Amino acid sequence: MNALQKSILICLLTFGYFVTAHAILPIEKLDTFKGSKGFLVQTKALPMVDIEVSIDAGDRFDPSGKSGLADMAAGLMNYGVRGDQGILSEAQIADEIADLGANIGLSVGGERAILRIRSLSRKDLRDRAVKLAAAMLSSPTYETKIVEREKQRTITNLLEAETKPEFVLERRFAKSIYGDYPLGNNPTVKSVGAVSAKDLTQFHQQFYRSDRMIVSIVGDVDRAQANEIVQTLLQKIPQSGNPIAKLPELQRSPVEPLAQREIQIPFDSQQAHIAMGMTAVTRSNPDYFPLLVGNYILGGGGFVSRLMSEVREKRGLAYSVSSYFVPGKDTGIFRAGLQTKNDQATMALEVMSSTIAKFIADGPTTSELIAAKSNLVNGYPLRIDNNRKLLDNVSSIAWNDLPLDTMDVWTKQVESVTLEQVRGAFQKYLAMDRMRIVVLGAKNK
């Protein structure tokens, strides 16, 4: 552990990693720079800064036959860059990050790619971390030798993952829900093998533009310093580029007979893995909070949820069962799932389905609603009790174009949810004859 890392540890142990008065910490909108958007929450409890760059370059933009391209384009950014002092190798990048005592990571989801930086807020260290991240964003080398090596590593990981029931279930479920929408496509040995260094360079040039980027900052920096961070990160990135084809709209899951909605996948597994769900709502949907509160009662509240009560407590069919909404900026789905013994799969699916159907039809009871709202409101401070969680919230607000006071009014919006709103929202967006079902591991009927 170097001196900087020791300093960070001392800060964490001495001051704790809690941010006070979260609900009243304002989100400041930063100056527009080269078409990007920037947001800041100032926290002074620790000499740290957390930064996220969200790029509209997620998996949904993978071209046909090359699923996995978006993930590789981001994942290989720290394997070689052209910096101010020339080319930095992956070893030099790793050494620089370690020397700074910083964290710089990249990830890709369905809608966006994300670069995150965590550094001490001391200017010299912060500047070095930001400049390194800026080089990753603007000038990855995508060296052919490294690309081929990482392709082989990805292919090996894919082949291993295909032996795991959870992985197979996730892929089949995604395809079942998304259909022909781009998020229904998943990387395969063939698609990863088809990706070239040229493809990565072209993808980067097409999508990594400042007009497709949002920078969110939480930590011990003021507005002027935050604007400087944004400008440094995006200085060498083009503001715009060629028009990008508009993605198709995700169509609502259709009404279909059960035989067309249910998929049985034989798999050598001790347990059956079951998932069911359908398309749902985006995060900006006005019915988001009724659905959030309702799902806490249905399957999101752990041991106090209906699904847990019916499936586990009353019948002992599964150790765990849950449901949740996954709302994005442009897409959203609902999902419920469990694992159970193969010979109990049919019964477990029936109980899960009937419990969800009853909730859609009748909604919650008054006592369930009161308890759910109380638990959500009382648990809200844990959602924003450190800089990383604050950054998650700021980033989500920025990405989904939500009002900047969303964190301030979150508990009020939960408290205002009524029984009628929950019933209405669930009946509007969910329907059992639209639910797609994947059962993996159990014997076919």
LINFENDA-V957312 format. One record per helix or strand of 2 or more residues. SS is the DSSP state (2 for helix, 1 for strand). FROM is the first residue (numbers start at 1). LEN is the number of residues. If there is no record, write none. Layout:
# LINFENDA-V957312
ss = (SS	SS)
from = (FROM	FROM)
len = (LEN	LEN)
This chain:
# LINFENDA-V957312
ss = (2	2	1	1	1	2	2	2	1	1	2	1	1	2	2	2	2	2	2	2	1	2	2	1	1	2	2	2	1	1	2	2	2	2	2	2	1)
from = (3	22	28	37	48	59	69	77	80	86	90	103	113	123	144	165	182	189	197	210	213	223	258	262	271	288	302	306	321	332	342	366	387	406	419	432	436)
len = (13	3	2	6	8	3	7	3	4	4	11	6	8	16	18	14	3	5	11	3	7	12	4	4	9	13	3	8	7	10	21	18	13	10	11	3	5)
